Amino acid sequence: MNLIQLASHGPVIPVIVIHRLEDAVPMAQALVDGGVRVLEITLRTPVALKCMAAITAAVPQAIVGAGTVRTVNDAKVAFDAGCRFAVSPGYTEAIGRACRDLGLPLLPGVATASEVMAANADGLNFLKFFPATAAGGIAMLKALHGPFPDVVFCPTGGITVQTAPQFLALPNVKVCGGSWLTPPDAVEAGDWKRITELAREASILFA
């Protein structure tokens, strides 16, 4: 899969933290039902890998990726769980090499011009701008567009349904990452209808 193709499936990639395995499949199905197919499941809980495998098996329409990939082993276990892409909060050559060896497309996190250049040097030009609002937000992305006109970003971190359209209007932004699609209270209550509605709202943000 060419990683930039992720952006063709909709303007928002949900950044998901799952604490209970039993929530994984209904949550994923709710998002897909709302038109959101690309799902970033973060490696932040003990059940994350099992959730990725469960979603991959039960919701074939979903394009499952692993978030918070910090080590080479993270990339390997995510690949084994059936993930089709990986997202890292930062970038190292070791992670880049591991993902290339696995055939696992990587969306690496960057926050500075030097980090963009390091990722570019390894052939990566679709990058996660993280943490987006804390690292300068729209102003920083506009500044990066001058020296890096060929680089496309997925800003993630602090973005809301209200601010996402402003990011998506930038020429170097094709998709945003957001955690608002799976609010903890809705997940805790099993309110999958609400998550479907949030996904539907997000899927037409920049239609």
C-alpha positions in Angstrom: 0.0 0.0 0.0 1.2 3.5 -0.9 0.8 5.3 2.4 -0.6 8.5 0.8 -3.5 6.4 -0.3 -4.7 6.5 3.3 -5.8 10.1 2.7 -8.0 9.0 -0.1 -10.3 7.2 2.3 -11.3 10.3 4.2 -10.0 13.5 5.9 -9.6 12.1 9.4 -7.7 9.1 10.8 -9.0 8.4 14.4 -6.3 7.9 17.0 -7.7 5.2 19.2 -6.8 3.9 22.7 -8.7 0.7 23.6 -8.7 -0.5 27.1 -11.1 -3.5 26.8 -10.8 -6.1 24.1 -14.6 -6.5 23.9 -14.9 -2.9 22.7 -12.5 -3.3 19.7 -14.8 -4.9 17.1 -18.0 -2.9 17.8 -16.0 0.3 17.9 -14.3 -0.4 14.6 -17.6 -1.4 13.0 -19.2 1.8 14.3 -16.4 3.9 12.7 -16.7 2.0 9.4 -20.4 2.4 9.4 -19.9 6.2 9.7 -17.5 6.2 6.7 -14.2 6.1 8.5 -12.1 3.1 7.4 -8.6 4.0 8.3 -8.1 3.3 12.0 -4.9 4.0 14.1 -4.9 1.7 17.1 -2.3 2.9 19.6 0.1 0.6 21.3 -0.7 2.2 24.7 -2.6 -0.6 26.4 -2.0 -4.3 27.2 -4.8 -5.4 24.9 -3.8 -3.2 21.9 -2.3 -6.0 19.8 -5.2 -8.4 20.4 -7.6 -5.5 19.4 -5.7 -5.0 16.2 -5.9 -8.7 15.3 -9.6 -8.9 16.3 -10.6 -5.9 14.1 -8.5 -7.2 11.2 -10.4 -10.5 11.4 -13.9 -9.3 12.0 -14.1 -5.9 10.2 -12.4 -6.5 6.8 -13.5 -3.0 5.6 -11.2 -1.4 8.2 -7.7 -0.5 7.3 -5.9 -1.1 10.6 -2.7 0.6 11.6 -0.6 0.6 14.7 0.1 3.9 16.5 2.7 4.8 19.1 5.3 2.6 17.4 8.5 3.4 19.3 10.8 0.4 18.7 11.7 -2.1 16.1 9.9 -4.8 18.1 6.7 -2.6 18.1 6.8 -2.6 14.3 7.3 -6.4 14.2 4.5 -7.3 16.5 2.1 -4.8 14.8 2.9 -6.4 11.5 2.2 -9.9 13.0 -1.1 -8.6 14.3 -2.2 -7.8 10.7 -1.6 -4.1 10.7 -1.3 -2.5 7.2 0.7 0.6 8.3 2.5 2.0 11.3 2.5 5.4 12.9 5.4 6.6 15.2 5.5 9.7 17.4 9.0 10.4 16.2 11.5 8.9 13.7 14.6 6.8 14.0 16.6 5.1 11.2 16.1 1.8 12.9 12.3 2.0 12.9 12.4 3.2 9.3 14.6 0.3 8.2 12.5 -2.3 10.2 9.3 -1.1 8.5 10.9 -1.2 5.1 12.2 -4.7 5.7 8.7 -5.8 6.8 6.9 -4.1 3.9 5.0 -2.1 6.5 4.3 1.5 5.4 5.4 4.0 8.1 3.9 7.4 8.9 6.6 8.9 11.2 6.2 11.8 13.5 8.1 15.0 13.1 8.0 18.5 14.7 11.0 20.4 13.3 12.7 21.0 10.0 15.6 18.9 11.0 13.3 15.9 11.7 11.6 16.4 8.3 15.0 16.3 6.6 16.0 13.1 8.5 12.8 11.4 7.4 13.2 12.7 3.8 16.8 11.3 3.7 15.3 7.9 4.2 12.8 8.4 1.4 9.8 9.4 3.5 7.7 12.5 2.4 4.3 11.8 4.0 4.8 12.6 7.6 2.9 13.0 10.8 3.2 16.5 12.3 3.1 15.8 16.0 2.1 17.2 18.5 0.4 19.5 16.0 -1.0 22.3 18.1 1.8 22.3 20.7 4.5 22.3 17.9 3.1 25.4 16.2 -0.1 24.3 14.5 -1.2 26.0 11.3 1.6 28.6 11.4 4.3 26.0 11.6 2.8 24.0 8.8 2.7 27.1 6.6 6.3 27.8 7.5 7.4 24.2 6.6 5.6 24.4 3.2 8.2 26.9 1.9 11.4 24.7 2.2 9.5 21.4 1.8 6.9 21.9 -0.9 7.0 18.2 -1.8 6.2 17.0 1.8 2.7 16.1 2.8 1.6 16.1 6.5 -0.9 14.4 8.7 -1.2 16.8 11.7 -2.1 15.0 14.9 -2.4 16.2 18.5 -4.8 18.7 19.9 -7.0 18.9 16.7 -10.7 19.1 17.1 -13.7 18.8 14.8 -13.8 22.6 14.9 -10.2 23.2 13.9 -9.7 20.2 11.6 -11.1 22.1 8.5 -8.5 24.9 9.0 -5.7 22.3 8.9 -7.2 20.5 5.9 -7.3 23.7 4.0 -3.5 23.9 3.9 -1.8 22.8 0.7 0.5 20.4 2.5 -2.1 18.7 4.6 -4.2 15.8 3.2 -5.5 14.2 6.3 -5.7 14.9 10.1 -5.4 12.6 13.1 -7.9 13.0 15.8 -9.0 11.4 19.0 -12.4 13.0 19.2 -14.1 10.3 17.2 -13.9 7.8 20.1 -14.7 9.8 23.3 -14.0 7.7 26.4 -17.5 8.2 27.8 -19.1 6.9 24.6 -16.8 3.8 24.6 -17.4 3.1 28.3 -21.1 3.2 27.7 -21.0 1.2 24.5 -22.7 4.1 22.7 -21.6 2.9 19.2 -24.4 4.9 17.6 -22.8 8.1 18.8 -19.4 7.0 17.5 -21.0 6.3 14.1 -22.4 9.8 14.1 -19.1 11.4 15.0 -17.4 9.3 12.2 -20.0 10.4 9.7 -19.5 14.0 10.7 -15.7 13.7 10.3 -15.9 11.9 7.0 -17.5 14.9 5.3 -15.4 17.6 7.0 -13.8 18.7 3.8 -16.1 17.1 1.2 
